[in-house]
Amino acid sequence: MKSKYTWLLSAIIGPTVLASCGGDNAAQQQMNPAAMAVPVSTAKVSEQRVTGKDTYPGSVTALQEVELRPQVSGYITNIYVQDGQRVTKGQKLYEIDQRKYQAGLQQAQANLQSARANLARVQKDLERYERLAEKDAIAKQQVDYARTEVQTAKSQVAAAQAQVQTASTDVGYSTITAPFSGTIGISQVRVGAQVSPGQPLLNTISSTDPIAVDFVINEQEISRFSRLQQGEQPDSLFTIRLNNGETYPHTGKLLAIDRAIGRQTGTTTVRVQFPNSDRVLIPGMTVSVDVLNQDIGQQLVIPYKAVSEQLGEFYVYLVQGDSAVQQNVQLGTKFNGNIVIREGLKEGQQIVVEGIQRLRQGAKVQVGAPQQGSQPAAGR
């Protein structure tokens, strides 16, 4: 009898225990993310025709620019140009009262004439004394004195010539002319203003055509720009866009790379020259500089949102079977929500574009309807 009840109890409890164990395993499977497939959307890597450009903030600067300051003292007696006027090399700009300097020049010229007359007199005396010395009709000491007087008179003539040169320079400084052709700014003085050497600033003149645009690159890019400078540069290599979004109609040419790298910044300056006959570009203006890069022609393109970054490295999730695998990539030009992939992918491969935040290396994925690989290049 006892064994009969034992068998009945086992028959009742056994299935319950098994059902309980099976239920725990199912619950664990539902709670374990590794056993669940992550729903994702994907896109295929495709090729597009691309014209890749790197963009840098730039500033317009004059190739020649000079501050006009007085070299002599006096009053401003004439201003020959209007504010903002275009001027040519040698054109009169300002005049400082010349009367004092003209008088000084006349005095120096008179002193020079007197010194030359004295030199002529002592030279004649020396010639006469030398003829007498040949006949032993004069003391040698007298001849020596005459020779010394000639040398002294020559020195006086040289000093008088220097005084004339100085006075002439002062007269020249009293008229300020344009050192090169360009555009003059707004005058900082008016007629009647008193000036002295170096003060105040009269005006600033800058060249306008051609004109330069400066932008900054980091030291990793120097070799690239050095090659561009040494080789033949295509016409569309450098273009600029104005702040209103318009593209400047002329292309530029690489003119110079600065001599050194900034110790604090690790950057240097590149200067590009542009024609500016219409004076659209003004010194100090900010522009965007577009530089053609290596992403030219047919390139592999994916949606930019498919790219993730970790510790300075970029990667995408590549779908292999029913799993997602991280694949490191080298990025190129970004445009219209897409980006060029220079290394790491092949055309036709399937990558995850949505659901990335829930993925990890080797995670199971449930692929939804594929998306279009990328947006059209739209003229890039």
C-alpha positions as CSV (number, residue, x, y, z in Angstrom):
1,M,0.0,0.0,0.0
2,K,2.8,2.5,0.9
3,S,4.6,1.9,-2.4
4,K,1.3,2.6,-4.2
5,Y,0.9,6.0,-2.7
6,T,4.6,6.8,-3.3
7,W,4.2,6.1,-7.0
8,L,1.1,8.3,-7.2
9,L,2.8,11.2,-5.5
10,S,5.7,10.9,-7.9
11,A,3.3,10.9,-10.9
12,I,1.7,14.1,-9.7
13,I,4.9,16.1,-8.6
14,G,7.2,15.1,-11.5
15,P,5.5,16.9,-14.4
16,T,5.0,20.0,-12.2
17,V,8.8,20.1,-11.5
18,L,9.6,19.7,-15.1
19,A,7.2,22.3,-16.2
20,S,8.7,24.7,-13.6
21,C,12.2,24.1,-14.9
22,G,11.2,24.5,-18.5
23,G,9.4,27.8,-17.7
24,D,12.5,29.2,-16.0
25,N,14.7,28.4,-19.0
26,A,12.2,30.1,-21.3
27,A,12.1,33.2,-19.1
28,Q,15.9,33.3,-19.0
29,Q,16.0,33.1,-22.8
30,Q,13.5,36.0,-23.1
31,M,15.5,38.1,-20.6
32,N,18.9,37.4,-22.3
33,P,19.6,40.1,-25.0
34,A,22.2,37.8,-26.6
35,A,19.4,35.4,-27.6
36,M,17.3,38.1,-29.3
37,A,17.7,39.3,-32.8
38,V,17.9,43.1,-33.1
39,P,15.6,44.6,-35.8
40,V,17.7,46.8,-38.1
41,S,17.4,48.6,-41.5
42,T,20.2,48.2,-44.0
43,A,21.6,49.7,-47.1
44,K,24.0,48.4,-49.8
45,V,27.3,50.0,-50.5
46,S,27.1,51.7,-53.9
47,E,29.3,53.7,-56.3
48,Q,28.5,57.3,-57.3
49,R,30.3,59.9,-59.3
50,V,31.7,62.4,-56.8
51,T,33.7,65.6,-56.9
52,G,35.1,65.7,-53.4
53,K,36.0,69.0,-51.8
54,D,37.5,69.9,-48.4
55,T,36.2,73.2,-46.9
56,Y,38.3,75.7,-44.9
57,P,37.3,79.1,-43.4
58,G,39.4,81.8,-45.0
59,S,40.0,85.5,-44.9
60,V,40.7,87.9,-47.7
61,T,44.0,89.8,-47.5
62,A,45.8,92.2,-49.8
63,L,49.0,91.1,-51.4
64,Q,50.4,94.6,-50.8
65,E,49.2,96.9,-48.0
66,V,51.0,99.9,-46.5
67,E,50.2,102.4,-43.8
68,L,50.9,106.0,-45.0
69,R,52.6,108.0,-42.3
70,P,54.5,111.4,-42.5
71,Q,58.3,111.5,-42.5
72,V,58.5,115.2,-41.8
73,S,56.7,117.6,-39.6
74,G,54.3,120.4,-40.6
75,Y,50.7,121.1,-41.5
76,I,48.7,119.2,-44.1
77,T,48.2,121.7,-46.9
78,N,46.6,119.5,-49.6
79,I,44.8,116.1,-49.9
80,Y,44.7,115.1,-53.6
81,V,42.5,112.0,-53.4
82,Q,39.0,111.1,-52.1
83,D,38.3,108.4,-49.6
84,G,38.1,104.9,-51.1
85,Q,39.5,106.1,-54.5
86,R,41.5,103.8,-56.7
87,V,45.0,105.2,-57.2
88,T,48.0,104.5,-59.4
89,K,51.7,104.1,-58.5
90,G,53.3,107.5,-58.0
91,Q,50.0,109.5,-57.8
92,K,50.0,112.4,-55.3
93,L,48.1,111.7,-52.1
94,Y,49.0,114.2,-49.4
95,E,51.1,117.4,-49.2
96,I,52.8,118.8,-46.1
97,D,53.7,122.5,-46.0
98,Q,56.8,122.7,-48.1
99,R,58.0,126.3,-47.5
100,K,60.5,125.5,-44.8
101,Y,61.9,122.5,-46.7
102,Q,62.2,124.5,-50.0
103,A,64.1,127.2,-48.2
104,G,66.4,124.6,-46.6
105,L,67.0,123.1,-50.0
106,Q,67.9,126.5,-51.5
107,Q,70.3,127.2,-48.6
108,A,72.0,123.9,-49.1
109,Q,72.3,124.5,-52.8
110,A,73.9,127.9,-52.2
111,N,76.3,126.3,-49.7
112,L,77.3,123.8,-52.4
113,Q,77.9,126.4,-54.9
114,S,80.1,128.3,-52.5
115,A,82.1,125.1,-51.6
116,R,82.6,124.4,-55.3
117,A,83.9,127.9,-55.9
118,N,86.3,127.6,-53.0
119,L,87.5,124.3,-54.4
120,A,88.1,125.8,-57.8
121,R,90.1,128.7,-56.2
122,V,92.4,126.5,-54.2
123,Q,92.9,124.1,-57.1
124,K,94.2,127.0,-59.2
125,D,96.4,128.1,-56.4
126,L,97.9,124.6,-56.2
127,E,98.5,124.5,-59.9
128,R,100.3,127.8,-59.8
129,Y,102.4,126.8,-56.8
130,E,103.4,123.5,-58.5
131,R,104.6,125.3,-61.6
132,L,106.7,127.6,-59.4
133,A,108.0,124.6,-57.4
134,E,109.3,123.1,-60.6
135,K,111.5,126.2,-61.0
136,D,112.4,126.2,-57.3
137,A,110.7,129.6,-57.0
138,I,108.6,128.7,-54.0
139,A,109.0,126.9,-50.7
140,K,107.9,123.3,-50.6
141,Q,106.0,124.0,-47.5
142,Q,103.8,126.4,-49.3
143,V,103.0,123.8,-51.9
144,D,102.1,121.3,-49.1
145,Y,99.7,123.8,-47.6
146,A,98.0,124.3,-50.9
147,R,97.5,120.6,-51.4
148,T,96.0,120.4,-47.9
149,E,93.6,123.2,-48.7
150,V,92.5,121.4,-51.9
151,Q,91.7,118.3,-49.9
152,T,89.8,120.3,-47.3
153,A,87.8,122.1,-50.1
154,K,86.9,118.7,-51.6
155,S,85.6,117.5,-48.3
156,Q,83.5,120.7,-47.9
157,V,82.0,120.1,-51.4
158,A,81.1,116.5,-50.4
159,A,79.5,117.8,-47.2
160,A,77.5,120.4,-49.1
161,Q,76.3,117.8,-51.5
162,A,75.1,115.7,-48.7
163,Q,73.2,118.7,-47.2
164,V,71.6,119.2,-50.6
165,Q,70.6,115.6,-50.7
166,T,69.1,115.7,-47.2
167,A,67.2,118.9,-48.0
168,S,65.9,117.4,-51.3
169,T,64.8,114.3,-49.5
170,D,62.8,116.4,-47.0
171,V,61.1,118.2,-49.8
172,G,60.3,114.9,-51.4
173,Y,58.9,113.6,-48.1
174,S,56.6,116.6,-47.9
175,T,54.6,115.2,-50.8
176,I,53.3,111.7,-50.1
177,T,52.7,109.5,-53.2
178,A,51.2,106.1,-53.8
179,P,53.9,103.4,-53.5
180,F,51.8,101.0,-55.8
181,S,48.5,100.9,-57.6
182,G,45.5,100.0,-55.4
183,T,42.7,101.4,-53.3
184,I,43.1,104.0,-50.6
185,G,41.1,103.9,-47.5
186,I,39.3,106.7,-45.5
187,S,41.6,109.5,-44.6
188,Q,42.5,109.9,-40.9
189,V,43.5,113.6,-41.2
190,R,42.1,116.7,-42.8
191,V,43.7,119.8,-44.4
192,G,45.3,121.8,-41.6
193,A,46.2,118.9,-39.4
194,Q,49.6,119.1,-37.8
195,V,51.8,116.0,-38.3
196,S,55.2,114.9,-37.2
197,P,57.5,112.1,-38.3
198,G,55.6,108.8,-37.9
199,Q,52.5,110.3,-36.4
200,P,49.6,110.2,-37.0
201,L,48.4,107.5,-39.4
202,L,47.3,109.4,-42.6
203,N,45.7,106.5,-44.5
204,T,46.2,102.9,-45.7
205,I,46.5,101.8,-49.2
206,S,46.1,98.2,-50.4
207,S,46.4,96.4,-53.7
208,T,43.1,94.9,-55.0
209,D,43.9,92.9,-58.1
210,P,45.0,90.2,-57.7
211,I,44.1,89.5,-54.1
212,A,44.8,86.7,-51.7
213,V,42.8,84.4,-49.4
214,D,44.5,82.9,-46.4
215,F,43.3,79.7,-44.6
216,V,44.8,77.4,-42.0
217,I,45.7,73.7,-42.4
218,N,47.1,71.3,-39.8
219,E,50.5,69.8,-40.1
220,Q,49.2,66.4,-41.4
221,E,48.0,68.2,-44.6
222,I,51.3,70.0,-45.4
223,S,52.7,67.3,-47.6
224,R,49.5,67.3,-49.7
225,F,49.6,71.1,-50.3
226,S,53.3,71.0,-50.9
227,R,52.7,68.5,-53.8
228,L,49.9,70.8,-55.1
229,Q,52.3,73.7,-55.0
230,Q,55.1,71.9,-56.9
231,G,52.9,70.2,-59.5
232,E,50.5,71.5,-62.1
233,Q,47.4,72.9,-60.5
234,P,44.0,72.3,-62.2
235,D,41.9,75.4,-62.8
236,S,39.1,74.3,-60.4
237,L,41.4,73.2,-57.5
238,F,40.6,76.3,-55.4
239,T,37.2,78.0,-55.3
240,I,35.6,80.2,-52.7
241,R,32.1,80.9,-51.5
242,L,31.0,84.2,-50.1
243,N,29.0,84.7,-46.9
244,N,25.8,85.1,-48.9
245,G,26.2,81.6,-50.3
246,E,27.3,82.8,-53.8
247,T,30.2,81.0,-55.5
248,Y,33.0,83.4,-56.6
249,P,33.2,83.1,-60.4
250,H,37.0,82.9,-60.5
251,T,39.3,80.1,-59.4
252,G,42.5,80.6,-57.4
253,K,46.1,79.5,-57.6
254,L,48.2,78.3,-54.6
255,L,50.7,81.1,-53.9
256,A,52.5,80.2,-50.7
257,I,52.7,78.0,-47.6
258,D,53.9,79.7,-44.5
259,R,57.4,79.1,-43.4
260,A,56.7,77.3,-40.0
261,I,54.2,75.4,-37.9
262,G,52.7,77.2,-34.9
263,R,54.1,75.6,-31.8
264,Q,50.9,76.0,-29.9
265,T,48.4,75.3,-32.6
266,G,50.2,72.7,-34.9
267,T,48.9,74.6,-37.9
268,T,50.2,76.8,-40.7
269,T,48.8,79.2,-43.2
270,V,48.2,78.7,-46.9
271,R,47.8,81.6,-49.3
272,V,45.8,81.4,-52.5
273,Q,45.7,84.1,-55.1
274,F,42.5,85.2,-56.9
275,P,41.8,87.7,-59.7
276,N,39.7,90.6,-58.4
277,S,39.1,93.0,-61.2
278,D,35.5,93.8,-60.1
279,R,36.7,94.4,-56.5
280,V,34.2,91.9,-55.1
281,L,36.7,90.6,-52.6
282,I,37.7,93.2,-49.9
283,P,40.6,92.8,-47.4
284,G,39.2,91.4,-44.1
285,M,36.2,89.6,-45.7
286,T,35.6,86.0,-44.5
287,V,34.9,83.3,-47.1
288,S,34.8,79.5,-47.4
289,V,37.6,77.9,-49.4
290,D,36.8,74.7,-51.2
291,V,39.8,72.5,-52.2
292,L,39.4,69.5,-54.5
293,N,40.6,66.3,-52.8
294,Q,41.2,62.7,-53.9
295,D,37.5,61.8,-54.0
296,I,37.1,62.4,-57.7
297,G,35.1,60.2,-60.0
298,Q,33.4,56.9,-59.1
299,Q,33.6,56.4,-55.4
300,L,32.0,54.1,-52.8
301,V,29.3,56.0,-50.9
302,I,27.1,55.2,-47.9
303,P,24.7,57.1,-45.7
304,Y,26.6,59.1,-43.1
305,K,24.3,57.9,-40.3
306,A,25.7,54.4,-40.7
307,V,29.1,55.5,-39.4
308,S,30.0,55.2,-35.7
309,E,33.1,56.5,-33.9
310,Q,35.1,55.1,-31.0
311,L,38.4,56.5,-29.7
312,G,39.1,58.4,-32.9
313,E,38.4,55.4,-35.2
314,F,35.3,55.0,-37.5
315,Y,33.5,51.9,-38.2
316,V,30.2,50.5,-39.6
317,Y,28.2,47.3,-38.9
318,L,28.5,44.9,-41.8
319,V,25.7,42.3,-42.1
320,Q,27.1,38.8,-42.5
321,G,24.5,36.1,-42.5
322,D,22.2,36.9,-39.5
323,S,24.9,38.7,-37.5
324,A,26.4,42.2,-37.4
325,V,30.2,42.6,-37.5
326,Q,32.1,45.8,-36.9
327,Q,34.2,47.0,-39.9
328,N,36.7,49.8,-39.6
329,V,36.5,52.3,-42.5
330,Q,38.5,55.3,-43.7
331,L,36.2,58.2,-44.4
332,G,36.3,60.7,-47.3
333,T,34.2,63.6,-48.4
334,K,30.8,64.2,-46.7
335,F,27.9,65.5,-48.8
336,N,24.1,65.6,-48.8
337,G,23.9,63.2,-45.8
338,N,26.3,60.7,-47.4
339,I,30.0,60.1,-47.1
340,V,32.7,58.6,-49.3
341,I,34.4,55.4,-48.0
342,R,38.0,55.3,-49.1
343,E,39.0,52.0,-47.4
344,G,37.2,49.2,-45.6
345,L,34.2,48.3,-47.7
346,K,33.3,46.9,-51.1
347,E,30.5,47.6,-53.5
348,G,27.4,45.6,-52.8
349,Q,28.1,44.8,-49.2
350,Q,25.2,45.3,-46.8
351,I,25.6,47.7,-43.8
352,V,23.3,48.7,-41.0
353,V,21.9,52.2,-41.1
354,E,19.2,52.1,-38.4
355,G,19.2,50.2,-35.0
356,I,23.0,50.8,-34.6
357,Q,22.7,52.0,-31.0
358,R,21.5,48.5,-29.9
359,L,24.2,46.5,-31.7
360,R,27.4,45.1,-30.5
361,Q,30.1,42.9,-32.2
362,G,28.5,39.7,-33.4
363,A,25.0,40.5,-32.4
364,K,22.1,38.7,-34.1
365,V,20.1,41.0,-36.4
366,Q,16.7,40.8,-38.0
367,V,16.9,42.7,-41.3
368,G,14.0,44.8,-42.3
369,A,13.3,46.2,-45.7
370,P,16.5,47.6,-47.2
371,Q,16.8,51.3,-47.7
372,Q,18.2,53.1,-50.7
373,G,22.0,53.1,-50.3
374,S,22.6,56.9,-50.5
375,Q,21.3,60.2,-51.8
376,P,22.4,61.4,-55.2
377,A,25.6,63.3,-55.4
378,A,23.7,66.4,-56.5
379,G,26.4,68.0,-58.5
380,R,29.2,67.4,-56.1
